[in-house]
Amino acid sequence: MPKVTRDDVARLAGTSTAVVSYVINNGPRPVAPATRERVLAAIKQLGYRPDRVAQAMASRRTDLIGLIVPDARQPFFAEMAHAVEQAASERGKMVLVGNSDYLDEREVHYLRAFLGMRVSGLILISQGPSENAATEIDAWDARVVLLHERPEAIDDVAVVTDDIGGAQLATRHLLEHGHPYVACLGGIEKTPVVGDPVTDHVVGWRRAMQEAGRSTEGRLFQAPYNRYDAYEVALDLLAGPDRPPAIFCATDDQALGVLRAARELRIDVPEGLAVAGFDDVKEAALADPPLTTVASDRQAMARAAVDAVLDDSLRVPGARRERLRTFPSRLVVRASCGCG
């Protein structure tokens, strides 16, 4: 059978090939509802399938959005990637996901690969300072939106959470339970990284402790972001002579590791140890006990990032744009802090 073309669809629908294109691509010009229905009916009747490769070659852009995350195995990044995919699907786009594994060279590798594929835009959840990534983005003159983290080296549109304010909320709440102090399980960086969420969580913890007149000296502990390594750190911390009465964890994954360590050491949570996390991953509600944590609107953040990366006006020289969009954090109170 001869291949069905866009001309065939236009003839059957009684319209132009340009209008068929507008319907298939959902723009850039609007199509009257009745005309759209005729085009869609013709497409279905003829079994027309657009040649996406040819379209990409002609426009030098694909229907793809690149998304680079540090580690999609971690629940927070998995849930964020899913939210981005949903938002992209609403805009008629597909998402390619690459894991940097917290390695600078892998982040740059995926930047080159995705930009070389002429993606419509790229959303980057960076793994660190990212000077090399910034150089690569400048070299490609790429359309990039930062999500969750805003490295100082990359001056692009960013969609983030109020990380400092959220950490303050969680720490204040633990202190309000009457604990003499709250320890913090932060990241593994010895030097704070500007724009890093975990760094900001530690800043928020410090501010809340200082506001309450409590010392932070010797009460910040380093731990990897995942639950498995955090569990090992927590075993040593909780088995020691100076076990803290309460712990604020920079991520929910760390908090889940702390809860597991406490259970193995037969420390009652929250009577013997209060715990709070940050991210509100779905698993937090199913923890034992359910985890008090800080949440942000991941769906809205993902939608804002996708909208920004597809906004053609951002490519116009001198165009005004919102450089930083910060979504509020909210405290989600469950049993691990002593409530409920």
Salt bridges, closest charged atoms under 4 A:
ASP8 OD1 - ARG11 NH2 2.43
ASP51 OD2 - LYS3 NZ 3.73
ASP63 OD2 - ARG52 NH1 3.20
ASP63 OD1 - LYS93 NZ 3.24
ASP71 OD1 - ARG73 NE 2.97
GLU79 OE1 - ARG298 NH2 2.56
GLU90 OE1 - ARG303 NE 3.68
ASP101 OD2 - ARG106 NE 3.41
GLU136 OE1 - ARG112 NE 3.02
ASP141 OD2 - ARG315 NH2 3.52
ASP155 OD1 - ARG323 NH2 2.90
ASP163 OD1 - HIS201 NE2 2.79
GLU211 OE1 - ARG172 NH2 3.14
ASP253 OD1 - ARG227 NH2 2.72
GLU264 OE2 - ARG260 NE 3.11
ASP280 OD1 - ARG334 NH2 2.99
GLU283 OE2 - ARG227 NH1 2.86
ASP307 OD1 - ARG91 NH1 2.74
ASP312 OD1 - ARG61 NH1 3.37
ASP312 OD1 - ARG143 NH2 3.34
